[in-house]
Amino acid sequence: MSTISLALVASFVLSACVPLLSPSTSGRTYGQGPIDAVWAAADAHAKCSGLTSAELAAMMMVPTYPETGGPVPSPMTLGRWDNVNVWSLNSNLFAFGQTSGPYVGAFFTAGVGMWQFDSAGGWNLTAADAIDSVKAAQQAATTIAFRYCNPPSSVADQDAARRAYAWGPWYGCSSWSGWDCEALYQDLYESEMLDVSVDDRVGRYGGMEQRTCDISGLGTALTCWYVDPARAQGSTGWRYGSYDPAKPGGVTPLPEPFYVVSHNGREYRYWLPVDTGYDTGITAHKSITGNARTSLTWVRSAPLCDRTLGRGSCGNSVPFGSFDAARSPGPNQVRVQGWAIDRDTQSGIPVHVYIGSSGHAITANKPRADVAGAYPGTGDRRGFDAVLPAPVGTHDVCAYAIDVGGSSNVLLGCRSVTVLGPPRGSLDVVTGRPGSLRAAGWMSVEGDLSAQAVIRVNGVERARFTPSLTRSDVQASVPGAGATAGFSVQIPSEGGTHRVCLSSVGAPPEALGCRTVTLPTGPPFGSLDVVRPVSGGVEVAGWAIDPDTSAAIDVHVYAGSTGVAVRADRTRGDVGAAFPLYGSQHGYSARIETGAGPTTVCAYAINVGGGSNVSLGCRTVTVVGGSPFGSLDVVRRTASGIAVAGWAIDPDTTGAADVHVYVGGAGYALRADRPRPDVGAAFPGYGDAHGYAGTLPAPGSAVPVCVYAINVAGGGGNVLLGCRTV
């Protein structure tokens, strides 16, 4: 078979032999299950002269778009516009005829499915039939084909008019609906093919599920259908919009999930408390062909047992739930958390918790919105959360859901929990020195030799550690304390009076005692050792200490009106030797850009505790500056232009200077930032990167070439480095 033949076959084999244009050009999409059903029904009912299967299929698809209101018609579409303003009898579609109150979610949707077959039309379809693409498509094909093949004489010879007549039962194709169904038909039908993309996520039932049910008064092992709007496949715009009883012209309620059963010519719909959360089951039924608005019977019960999933009125239900967590929140305690449900009751059920061999009875009646969302109708208070007493040690903690309707108690799970005793200890010593304090003592938690101690200073945690020093006195006098319950820790601290407290992790902050200590305090001190001028600025160095802390402090340095903040954290061994309590990390240094000329430099040690900032001294130095200088080393013609090279320095900065080159009347800018080691050796304060070079456009005749060094910082002005004629 040729490649071309394969391509043609592919366009027809797709979607169970439905003749689809591939690729689609209409921008329209249809579900896989629905389009298979439409094609099968169209192929069976396109019987009159001039009506092909493809034409009938496209005609059948047209009203489903406006009726469902979405780009991918959903088989489960449930009508939302049967409001009381449209028709007063619509109030009878509400449970017990009450358009407000607790049961409005048990709403008997009249228009159902892709074609929105409404019970007012006398269709021989239950809600499940109208959702089932195969059954609904057969009815749509029968109706549309009959009307197209038997039009009134006034439209018999006009194809478009015959199609409009065929669509007559559908509001979506009426002239006042806003939809142009003829244009939609032209989009979908293309030379005996359907111009539409296929969404294989939409099946025959559009999310409706077949179940097996036992129903008191009807029978056992009956076929039933579960309709949950949240599971709809395809476009679901019909689910949006909130019902408001105060607005009778607005959307009607989105029904809570319901079951559909057909029996002896009647349609039954059941709403279970497990789905609705209502305090009662609700049933509505009518003859299948009857108008729901005038023939519904409402009953306050739903004697349906979903045998497939074991939900509803199925007799004694076994409880179920989850043992989510068990832990020890404090000394001699176990906290258990989880949830439990028994569908035989709307109340919270007992849960028995065993810690080792010791049992405790609690009730699963705490709020659990997540459980309510996962199991509708069971209520939102099915959680348990309790703190129970427990001895020190590691225990198996097990939770059982108690069956309120029988003896089938259910183990929800077991967890291993280690329970500790209360912390014990003493803060024996707290001493201070400049910049730090020392705390010593012992701490132990019964049942955990690795328990951590916590030291807080003025209410803030400053140390957490496991005691590791030998304390034989504690081991001898405190049972279970262990041999290494002692500790001694050094904590950096500012000067002043501090409250130091000992506890263990998880215990109250002052559980094991507190002591007060006073550390030295006062203003900082130090020195401005070095101030020397450098190219474009000054360099400073010195040291600073604040007696309130052993940590580094800030130093603010000002050169004229320019200030910088530096950290006095550099190594100064001489300072450490002179002030051993504070260490050697207290040196500082800085470089500050300034203008040329005399500059006054001052340094200040910044206070961190008691006292104020302190001047470390001032010095006056003269910073070299002025106009730039340099050299024009090269000016020569090359094959590509005029090459120039040289170097330039602005004494006010170590950065690169600009160079402007004029070739005759044309000007060019270069940057003097290229490496020139010879210049760096000659002027070591400025570095190597001050060379410039470039090749510039050259006129045909000799021209003067002049180069200027441009002043970029400080005082001075631009300087001519030289001119040459080439």
N, C-alpha and C positions, 0 to 999 in steps of 0.2 A: 504494500500500500504506500502511496506517495506521502510526502510530508504534508502537502496541502490537504489530502484526503483525511489524514489523521486530525488535522486542526478542525475540519468541518465536523467530523464525528464527535470531537470533544465538546463542541457547542451544543450538541443534541443529547449526549449521554448525561451531561451534568444534571443533577437533581432529579433522579428517577425518570429520565426521558422527557422532562419538561423542556420544550424548545426555548432556550434562553439565548438572547443576543450576548455574545461574549467578545470583547468586554462590554458591559452595560454603559450606556451613554445618558440615561434619563436622570441619574442621580437618585432614583428610587430604590428602596430596599424592602425585601419581604422575607419572612421567616421560612426556614427549610420545611418544617412540617406543614404550615399553612399553604405554601405554594404547591407542594405535592398534592394536598387535598383539593385545592382549587382546580389543578389540572385534571385530576381524575374525575371530578364532578363535571367539569366543562366538557371533557371528552365523551362523557356518558350522555349529556343532555343537549349538545349542539345538534339538533335533529332537523330543524327547518331549513328550507332552501336559502342559501346566501349567508348562513351563520356557521362560521368555522369554530373549531375547538379553541384556537388561540384568541379569536375575537371574543368569544364568550368568557374565557378565562380573564382577559383584560377587563371586560365589563364587570365581572364579579369582583375583581380586586379594587376597582375604582372607589366604591362607596366606603370601603374599609378604612381608607385614609382619613376622610373627614369625620367618620363616625368614631374612630379611636383617637383622633387628634394627635397622631405622632408619626414620625418618619418610618417606624417599623411596627405595623399594626400588631397589637398584642391579642392573642386569643382570649386572654383572661380579662379584657377590658370591662370594667363595671361602670355603668352610667352614673354621673354625678349631678345631673341637672333636672331631676324629677322633683323640683321644689314646689312648695305649696302655692306660690304665686302663679306658676304655670297652670296648675290644675289642683283644685282644692282636694280632690280625691287622693292626691299623692300623700296626704297625711296618713292614709291607711297603710302606706308602705313602712311606716315607723312601727317599732314594736308596740303592740297594744294601742296603736293610733296616737301615741304620745310623742309630739315633735320636740319635746325637751325632757329632761330628767335623766335617770341613771342608765337607761337601756337604749339610747339612740344608736349605738353601734350595732345593734341587731336590726339592721336596715335591709329590707327585702328589695334589693336592686331589681328594677323591672327590665331595663335594657342591658343585655349581657352579650359579650363576645365581639368579634371583629365586625359583624354586621349589626350589632346592637338590636337583636331580635327582641322586641318589647312584648310583654304578655298582653298588652292591649290589642295587639294585632292578631291574637288567636293562634299564634304559631304553636305547632305541636312539638315544642321543645322545652325541656327543663333547662335550668341554668347550666348544668353539666353538658347538656347537648349543645347549647349555644356556644360554650367554650371549646368543645371538641371540634377541631378544624374539619374533620371528615364529615361529621353529621351536619354541622352548620353550613359547610360548603355545598352539600347536596341540596339543602333547602334553598340556599341563595341561587344555585344553578337552576333549580326548578322554577323559581319565581321569575328570575331575570330572563331566562330563555322563553318562558311562556309569554311574558309581556312583549318581548322583542318580536316573537314569531306571530303574535296576535294583536297587532297595534290597531288603534282606530284608523279609519280611512283617511283622516286628515293628516296623518303623519306616515302613512304606509310607504310612500315612495321617497322618504328622506331618512338616510341612515342615522344622522345625528339626532334627528327628532325621535326616531324609534328608540335610540339608546336612552334619550332623556325620559321617554315614557317607561322604558324598562327599569330605570332607576327610581321611578315614582314613589315607591314605598319608603325611600330613605331620605330623611330630612337633610342629611349632609349633601345631597345632590339637588336640593331645591334651589330655586333662584335667589331666595333670601338668606341662604346659609353662608354666602361669601365664598364658596368653593366653585371653581369652574371644572365640573366633572368631565366635560367633553375634552378640555385641554389635558386633563389628567389621563384620560383614555389614550389620547394621541401620544403622550409620553410613554405609556406602558406598552402599546401595540406597535410592532415594527415588522411588517412583511411576514406575517404568520409566525412571528417570534415574540417573546415577552422581553421587553427591554427593562430588566430589573436585576439588581444584585441580590444575592441570597445570604441570609444570616443563619448559619447552622446552629446557633445557640437557641433558637426559638423552635420548640418542638410542637407536635400535634396538639398537645393539651396546654401549651403556654404556661406551664408551671402548676397546673392542677394535678392532683395526685389521686390515683385510684387506690381505695382501701377496701377492707372487708369489715362489715359492721353487724353487730347484733342490736336490734331495736325492739324494745318492749312494745307489743301490740302490732308489729309488722312482721317480725320473723328473725331468723338467725342466718349468719353467713351471707348477708345481703351485700351486693355491690354498692359501695358508697364512694362519693368523690369529695376530696378535701380541697377547699378553695381558700387560699391565703393570699390576699392582695400583695403582701410583702414578697411573695415568691414569683410574681408575674414575670414572664419573659417578654422581650420586645419593649416597645416604648411604654413608659409608665407615667406620662404626664397627667393622666387621669387620676393618679393617686394624690396629686397636690391640691392644696386649698383646704382650709379648715372650715368645718361646719360650724355655723353660729345660729342657735335657735332664734336669736333676735333679728336675724336677717332672712325672712322667708323666701326672698328672691335669690339667695346665694346657693352655693353648692350644697348638695345633700351629704349625709355622712358617708365616709369611707367605711364599708362594713368590716366588722371584726371577722376573723377567719370563721368559716362555717362549712358544714357538710351538706351535700345534696344527695337525696335519695328519690328514686322514682318507684312507685308501688301502686298497683291497681289503678292506673290512670291519674294518679295525683303526684304532685311534686312536694317534697318535704325538705325544709332547710332547718338545720340544727345548729344552735350556738351553745358551745360547752363552756362552763365556768373556767375550765383550764385555759381556754383561749381568750375569753372576754374579761376575766377577773370579776364578773358579776356574781352576786350572791344567789343566783338561780340559773338553771339552764333555761333556754328559750327555744320553742319550736314554732315555725310558721308553715302552713300547708294550704294547698289549693288544687283544683283540677288543673292538669297540665295546660289545657287550652284556655283556662279561665283568666280573666283580667285580674291581676293581683290587687288592683286598687279597689275592687268591689267584692272579691271573693276570698280574701285571706282569712284564715283562722289562726289566732295567736294563742299559744299555750305556755304557761310558766313552768316548763320542765323540758328536759332534753334527755329522754331515756335511751341514749345511744352509747354503745360501747364500741370503740374503734379497736377491733381485735388485732389489726395489723401492728399497732403501737401500744396497745394496752392502756388506752386513755378513755376517759369518760365514765359512764355508769357500768363499770366492769366488775362490781363486787369488791371484795377485799383487795386493796392494792398494797404491794410491798413497799415500805418506805425506802427512800434513796437520799443521797446527799453527798457531802464532802467534808473530810477532816482536813482543813486547810493548813493549820499551823498549831504547834505546841512549843512553848518555850518557857524559860524561867525568867519572869520579869523582876524578881527580887528575892531576897532571902526566904527560903522555905515556901516558895510559891511556884505554881505552874499555871500558865495562861493557855487556854484552849480556844480555838476559833474554827468556825466552819458553818455549815448549813445542813438542814434536813427537811424533807417533805414527805408527807403521807397524803396521797390524793383522797383518802377517805375522810379527811377533815379539813376545814378551812382554818383551823386553829394551829398554833405552834405545837409541836409534838415533843415528848420527853426525849432527852438524850442522856445516856448513862456514860460517865467517864470513869475509867479505872486507872489509877496511878499505882502501878504494881498491883497489889491485891486490895487496895483501898478504893471503894466505889463512891461516886458522887452523882447526884441527879440534878440536871439542869434542864432548861426548856429552850427550844429553838424558836424564839419569838423576837429576835432582834432585827432591826431594819437591814435588808440586803437588796438594794435596788437592782444589782446585777443579776441576782437569782430570779427576781420577779420578771426581768426582761427576758431571761433565757427560758423561763417556764411560766408563760402567761396564764393567769387564772389561779395561780397558787397563792397569790398575795405577796406583799413586799416585806413581811416580817417572818422570815424563815431562817434567820441566822442565829448562831449561838456564839457567845463570847463571854468567858468566865475566868476568874482567877481563883484557883483552888489551893488549899494548904497541902504541903508535901514535905516529907523529911529530906535531909541532906543525902545526896547520892544520885546515881544514874538509874532512871526508871523507864520501863515501857509504859507509855500513856496511850490508852485505846479508847475510842469513842464508838458507841452503838446507837443507832436510830431505833427507837422503840415503836413497834407496830401497834397502832391504836385500835385496829380492827381485828387483830389476831395475835399470833405468837411468832410471827416471822421477823424477829428483830434482825437488824442488818449491821454488820461491822462496817463502819465508815473508814477505819484505818487505825494504824498504830504508829507512834513516833517515839524515838528515844530522847529523853530530856535529862540533862544533868542539873540537879538542884543544889544550890550552895547555901551555906549558912550566912548569918550577918557578918559584916566586917568587924575586925577587932584590931586595936592598935593604939599607939601613943605617939604624939609629937613631943619628943623628949627635949630637944634642943633647937633653938633658932638663934643664930648669931649673925652679925652683919659686919661688913668691911666696905670700903669705897667700891661702889659699882656692883656689889653682889651680896647675897645672903646665903647662909648655910642652914639646911634643915636636916635633922637627924632623929631617928626613932625606929619604930617597927610597925608592921602592918601584916595581917593575915586574914584570909577568908576561909572559913571551914569548908572543906571539900575541894579547894582549888589552891594548890601550893604555888601556881603560876599567876595568881590574881595580881592585877596591877594596882599600885597606889597612885593617888593623884594629889599634887600639891597646888593649892590656889593661893595667889597673892592678891589681896584686895579684891577677892571674888573672881579673879581671872585665872584660868588654868595655866600654870607655867611649867609643870613637869608631870610626866606620866611614865611609870617604870615598874618593873617587877623587883621587889626587895631581894637582895642577894648577899647581904652581910650576915655573918654568923652571930646569932643571939641565943646562946645556950640558956640564958636565964628565961627567955620567953618560951623556948621549947620545953623547959622543965615545968613551967607554971601554967601554960595555955595549951590544953589538949588539942592536937591536930594542927598546931601552928607551924611545925617544921623547924629545921635547924637554921635556915637562912632567911628569917623574917625581918632582919635589920636593914636599914638604909641610911645613907648620908649623901645629900645632893647639894651642889652649888648652883645657885640661880642668879643670873645677871639681874641687877635691880638698880633703880635710881635712888638718889638720896631721899631721906625723909622717913616718916613713920609708916610701917606696913603691917597689915594683919595677914598672918600666914596660917593656912588651915590644911588639915590632912583628912582624906577620905579614900575610898576605893572607887573603882569604876562602877557607875550605876548607883552609888550611894549618895545621900545628901551631901552637899559641899562641906559641911562642918561636922560630919558624922563622928570623926575621931579626934576632934579637938583643934584649938587655934592658939596661936601665940602672937605677941606684938613685938616688933623689933624696929630700932631707929638706925638708919645708915647716915654717914656723913653727907652734908649738902653744902652748897655754896656756889659762887659764880665760877666760870671756867678761867683757866690761866694758860699761858703759853708764850710763844715768841715768833716774831717776824725776823727770820735769820738772814734771808737773801732777797735783795731786790737788785736786778741788773737789767740794763737795756739790751734788747736784741732787735734784729731787723723788724721794723714795723710794730714794735711793742716792748713789753717787759716780761721777765720771768721772776716769779717769787717762790720762796720756800720757807718752811718753818714747822712748828708743831703746836698742838693745843689739846688740853685735857679738861674735862668737866668732872669735878669730884663726885657728882651724883651718879656717875656711871663709868664702867670700865670700857664701854663701847666707844667707837669713833663718833666724833661730833662734827658739825658743819663749821666751816670758816668762810666768811664772806670777804672777798678782796676787791678793792676799788682802785682803779687807775684813772685818775681824773674823775669823769662822770660815768665811766664804764665799770660795771660790777659783775663779778662771777661768783658762784657758790661752788666750793670744793669740799670734799670729804677728807677729814684728817685721819686717814686710815693706812698711810704708808709706813713701812718699817723704819723706825728710828731707834737703833740699839742704845744710843746714848741716853735717850729719853727714858727707855725702859729700865736702864741701870739706875737712873736718878730717881725714878718713881716706880719701884717694883710692884706696888699694889695695882697699878693700872696697865702694865704690859708695855710693849714697844710699838704697837700699831697706832701711832698718833701723829705721824708726819703728814704734811700737806705740801703740794706744789701746784703752780698754775702758770699759764701763759695768757697774757691779755693783749689784744691788738689795741694800739693807740696811735695818735698822730705824732708827728715829729715835734721835738722841743722838750722843754722841762715838763715832767709829769710827776705828780705826787701820788704815791701808792700807800694805801692803808689797809690793814687786815683786822678782822673782828672775829673773836671766838663766840659762837652762838650757844647760848645757855639752853640746857635741856631740862633742868630741874629748878630748885630754888635759886634765886638770884637773878641777874640780868646779863645781857651780852657785854663782852669786855673787849676793849681795844688792845690789840697785840703790837701796835706801833705803826708809824708812818715813815716813809723815806721819799726823798725827791731825787729823781734821776733825769738825765737828758736822753731822749730817744732820737736817733739819727733819722732824718727824713729829707724831703725836698723833691726836686724834679727828677724824672727818670734819666738814666744814662745807658750807653751801650755802644754798638758798633755796626757799621754796614760793611760786611766782609766781602760779599760777592755780588756783582752785577754783571751778567753776561747773556748774550743771545744764545739760544739753543734751537734745535729743530722745531720745538713746540712752543717757543715764546721767549720771554725774558726771565731768567732765573735770578732770584735775589736771596741772600742769606746773611745772617748775623746774629746778634743777641741784644737783649734789652732787660734792664732791671729797674723797678721803681723802689727806691730805698724805704718807702713807707710800708712795704709788704713783702712777704716771701712768696706771694702768689705771682702768677704770670701777668705780664703787661701786654697791652695791645700795641700793635705796630701798624701804621697806615703807610701804604706805598702808593705813590703817584707816578704813573707812566704817561708822560705828556699831560693831557688834561683829564685822564681817567684815574679814579682812586680805587684802592683795594685794601681790605683789612686782613691782617694776619695776626696770629696769636703766638707770643713768645713763650711757648711751653715745651719746646723740644729739648732733649738731653744735650747739654754742653758741659762735659766734665771739666774742660779747661776753665770755663767761667766759674763753675762751682769751686774749683781749687783756688781761683783768684779771689773769690768773694764767698768764703765758707759760711757766712751767716745766712746766705740766701738759697743755697742748694744748686743743683745742676740744671733744673728744668726752666731755662730762660732763653733757649735758642729759637730762632724763627727761620723759615725757609718757604719758598713758593715759586711757582712758575706762572707768569702773568701773560695775558695776550700782548703781542708785539705788533706795532704798525710797521709798514714796509720801510719807512725811512728812519734815520737816527732821531731819538727822542731823549729828553732828560728824564732820569729816574731818581726820585727823591724819597727818602724813608724817614718817618717821624716816630719816636717813642711817645706813646700816649700816657699821660699821667692818670693813674687809676685809684690812688689813695693819698690821703694827707694833702699837704700843701704842694706848691710848685705848679708847673705847667708842662705842656707838650714840648718835646725837644727834637730838633732836626739831627738825625744821625749821619746824614750825608746825602750828596747828589752825584750822579754820574750820567754821562751821555753815552748811549749805546745804539 
